[in-house]
């Protein structure tokens, strides 16, 4: 049974990496060839970008918070404390928040929404696969958890502190390094924006 669980866990983790890789490529292309209808250095453009920076940091901190609780226990027990008491997939929720922040670096309101929808849609595919695996791995306790806690959008009234179990610093460091990828959007977009303004990069579409 242990081998089956390891195989199942590896299977959906491989799928998650594939979905995330495709998502990264799509988001990068949007940043590379998209432009806001609000000109750079205007108050609206700058405000949207700064709002996006806040979303990115919120996403990174939220992912670290979720990792403190899950700590490698995902396939061995039902984690119901902290962020997992209000949503079954806080890592994906906060990743979506960070992705929305990346979209804001275009300086566009619709960029925020579009990136969030793309990310949430991609994660939905992974979540459905994970739920199928976890139902088999964890049984009745996980089924009860499914019925009590929402899949994605947090329900704050359900919050319970819970405990973090056996904390693993290595996992926290890995999550931090993964989250820092979102920060790459900040200097990268400044370079892209400059290249678009100089005509070195074509603009294929604009977003309001």
C-alpha positions as CSV (number, residue, x, y, z in Angstrom):
1,X,0.0,0.0,0.0
2,X,2.9,2.4,0.8
3,X,4.3,1.9,-2.6
4,X,0.9,2.6,-4.2
5,X,0.7,5.8,-2.2
6,X,4.2,6.9,-3.2
7,X,3.4,6.2,-6.8
8,X,0.1,8.1,-6.6
9,X,1.8,11.0,-4.9
10,X,4.6,11.1,-7.5
11,X,2.0,10.9,-10.3
12,X,0.0,14.0,-9.3
13,X,3.2,15.9,-8.3
14,X,4.5,15.3,-11.8
15,X,1.2,16.6,-13.2
16,X,1.4,19.6,-11.0
17,X,4.9,20.5,-12.3
18,X,3.7,20.1,-15.9
19,X,0.7,22.4,-15.3
20,X,2.8,25.0,-13.5
21,X,5.4,24.9,-16.3
22,X,2.8,25.6,-18.9
23,X,1.3,28.3,-16.8
24,X,4.7,30.0,-16.3
25,X,5.3,30.0,-20.1
26,X,1.8,31.6,-20.7
27,X,2.3,34.2,-18.1
28,X,5.8,35.1,-19.3
29,X,4.5,35.5,-22.9
30,X,1.7,37.8,-21.7
31,X,4.3,39.9,-19.9
32,X,6.6,39.9,-22.8
33,X,4.2,40.9,-25.5
34,X,1.3,42.6,-23.6
35,X,1.0,46.2,-22.6
36,X,-1.3,48.3,-20.6
37,X,-3.5,51.0,-22.1
38,X,-2.4,53.2,-19.2
39,X,1.0,54.7,-20.2
40,X,4.0,54.0,-18.0
41,X,4.8,56.5,-15.3
42,X,1.2,57.6,-15.0
43,X,-0.5,57.5,-11.6
44,X,-2.9,54.7,-12.5
45,X,-0.2,52.5,-14.0
46,X,2.1,53.0,-11.0
47,X,-0.7,52.4,-8.5
48,X,-1.6,49.1,-10.2
49,X,2.0,48.0,-10.2
50,X,2.4,48.8,-6.5
51,X,-0.8,47.0,-5.7
52,X,0.7,44.0,-7.5
53,X,3.8,44.1,-5.4
54,X,1.7,43.9,-2.3
55,X,-0.2,40.9,-3.8
56,X,3.1,39.2,-4.6
57,X,4.4,39.6,-1.0
58,X,1.0,38.5,0.4
59,X,1.2,35.4,-1.8
60,X,4.7,34.5,-0.7
61,X,4.0,35.0,3.0
62,X,0.7,33.0,2.6
63,X,2.6,30.1,1.0
64,X,5.1,30.1,3.9
65,X,2.2,30.1,6.4
66,X,0.6,27.1,4.6
67,X,3.9,25.2,4.5
68,X,4.3,25.6,8.2
69,X,1.1,23.5,8.7
70,X,1.4,21.0,5.8
71,X,5.1,20.2,6.4
72,X,5.2,17.1,4.2
73,X,2.1,15.6,5.9
74,X,-0.2,16.0,2.9
75,X,-0.4,12.3,2.0
76,X,-0.1,10.9,5.5
77,X,-2.8,12.7,7.5
78,X,-5.6,15.3,7.2
79,X,-4.2,18.7,8.1
80,X,-7.0,20.9,9.3
81,X,-5.4,23.8,11.2
82,X,-4.4,27.3,10.3
83,X,-5.0,28.1,6.6
84,X,-6.2,24.6,6.0
85,X,-9.1,25.2,8.3
86,X,-10.6,27.8,5.9
87,X,-9.6,26.4,2.5
88,X,-8.4,23.0,1.4
89,X,-5.8,24.4,-0.9
90,X,-4.1,27.5,0.7
91,X,-0.9,27.0,-1.2
92,X,-2.8,27.3,-4.5
93,X,-4.9,30.2,-3.2
94,X,-1.8,32.2,-2.3
95,X,0.0,31.2,-5.5
96,X,-3.0,32.6,-7.4
97,X,-2.8,35.8,-5.3
98,X,0.9,36.1,-6.3
99,X,0.1,35.4,-9.9
100,X,-2.5,38.3,-9.9
101,X,0.3,40.5,-8.5
102,X,2.5,39.5,-11.5
103,X,-0.3,40.4,-13.8
104,X,-0.5,43.8,-12.2
105,X,3.0,44.5,-13.4
106,X,1.6,45.1,-16.8
107,X,-0.1,48.1,-15.2
108,X,-3.5,46.9,-16.1
109,X,-6.6,46.0,-14.1
110,X,-7.6,43.3,-16.5
111,X,-4.0,41.9,-16.2
112,X,-4.7,41.3,-12.5
113,X,-7.9,39.5,-13.3
114,X,-6.6,37.5,-16.3
115,X,-3.5,36.2,-14.5
116,X,-5.6,35.2,-11.4
117,X,-8.1,33.3,-13.6
118,X,-5.4,31.6,-15.6
119,X,-3.7,30.5,-12.4
120,X,-6.8,29.4,-10.6
121,X,-8.0,27.5,-13.7
122,X,-4.7,25.6,-14.0
123,X,-4.7,24.8,-10.3
124,X,-8.3,23.5,-10.5
125,X,-7.1,20.7,-12.8
126,X,-4.4,19.8,-10.3
127,X,-6.7,20.0,-7.3
128,X,-9.2,17.6,-8.8
129,X,-6.5,15.1,-9.4
130,X,-5.1,15.5,-5.9
131,X,-8.5,15.1,-4.3
132,X,-9.0,11.8,-6.0
133,X,-5.7,10.5,-4.7
134,X,-6.2,11.8,-1.2
135,X,-9.7,10.3,-0.9
136,X,-8.1,6.9,-1.5
137,X,-5.0,7.6,0.7
138,X,-6.8,9.2,3.7
139,X,-10.3,7.7,3.6
140,X,-13.2,8.8,5.8
141,X,-11.3,11.6,7.7
142,X,-10.5,13.3,4.4
143,X,-14.1,12.8,3.2
144,X,-15.4,14.6,6.3
145,X,-12.9,17.4,5.7
146,X,-14.1,17.7,2.1
147,X,-17.7,18.2,3.3
148,X,-16.7,20.8,5.9
149,X,-14.0,23.1,4.3
150,X,-14.3,24.8,0.9
151,X,-12.1,23.7,-2.0
152,X,-10.6,27.1,-2.9
153,X,-12.3,30.3,-1.7
154,X,-11.5,30.7,2.0
155,X,-14.3,30.7,4.5
156,X,-12.8,32.8,7.3
157,X,-15.5,31.9,9.9
158,X,-14.1,28.3,10.0
159,X,-10.7,29.4,11.1
160,X,-9.0,27.2,13.8
161,X,-5.4,27.6,14.9
162,X,-4.5,23.9,15.1
163,X,-0.9,22.8,15.3
164,X,2.0,22.7,12.8
165,X,3.0,19.1,13.5
166,X,6.7,18.3,13.1
167,X,8.1,21.4,11.5
168,X,10.6,20.9,8.7
169,X,12.8,24.0,7.9
170,X,13.9,22.5,4.6
171,X,10.4,22.5,3.2
172,X,9.9,26.1,4.4
173,X,13.1,27.1,2.6
174,X,12.0,25.3,-0.6
175,X,8.7,27.1,-0.5
176,X,10.4,30.4,0.0
177,X,12.7,29.8,-3.0
178,X,9.7,28.8,-5.1
179,X,7.8,31.9,-4.0
180,X,10.7,34.2,-4.9
181,X,10.2,33.3,-8.5
182,X,7.2,35.7,-8.4
183,X,9.5,38.5,-7.5
184,X,11.5,38.0,-10.7
185,X,8.5,39.6,-12.4
186,X,9.4,43.0,-10.9
187,X,12.8,43.7,-12.4
188,X,12.0,41.6,-15.5
189,X,8.9,43.6,-16.4
190,X,10.9,46.9,-16.0
191,X,13.3,45.6,-18.6
192,X,10.5,44.4,-20.8
193,X,8.6,47.7,-20.5
194,X,11.8,49.6,-21.5
195,X,12.3,47.3,-24.5
196,X,8.7,47.8,-25.6
197,X,8.9,51.6,-25.3
198,X,12.1,51.6,-27.3
199,X,10.5,49.4,-30.0
200,X,12.9,46.5,-29.4
201,X,10.0,44.3,-28.5
202,X,6.7,44.2,-30.4
203,X,3.4,44.7,-28.6
204,X,0.8,42.2,-29.7
205,X,-2.1,43.2,-27.5
206,X,-3.1,45.8,-24.9
207,X,-5.1,45.4,-21.7
208,X,-7.2,48.1,-20.0
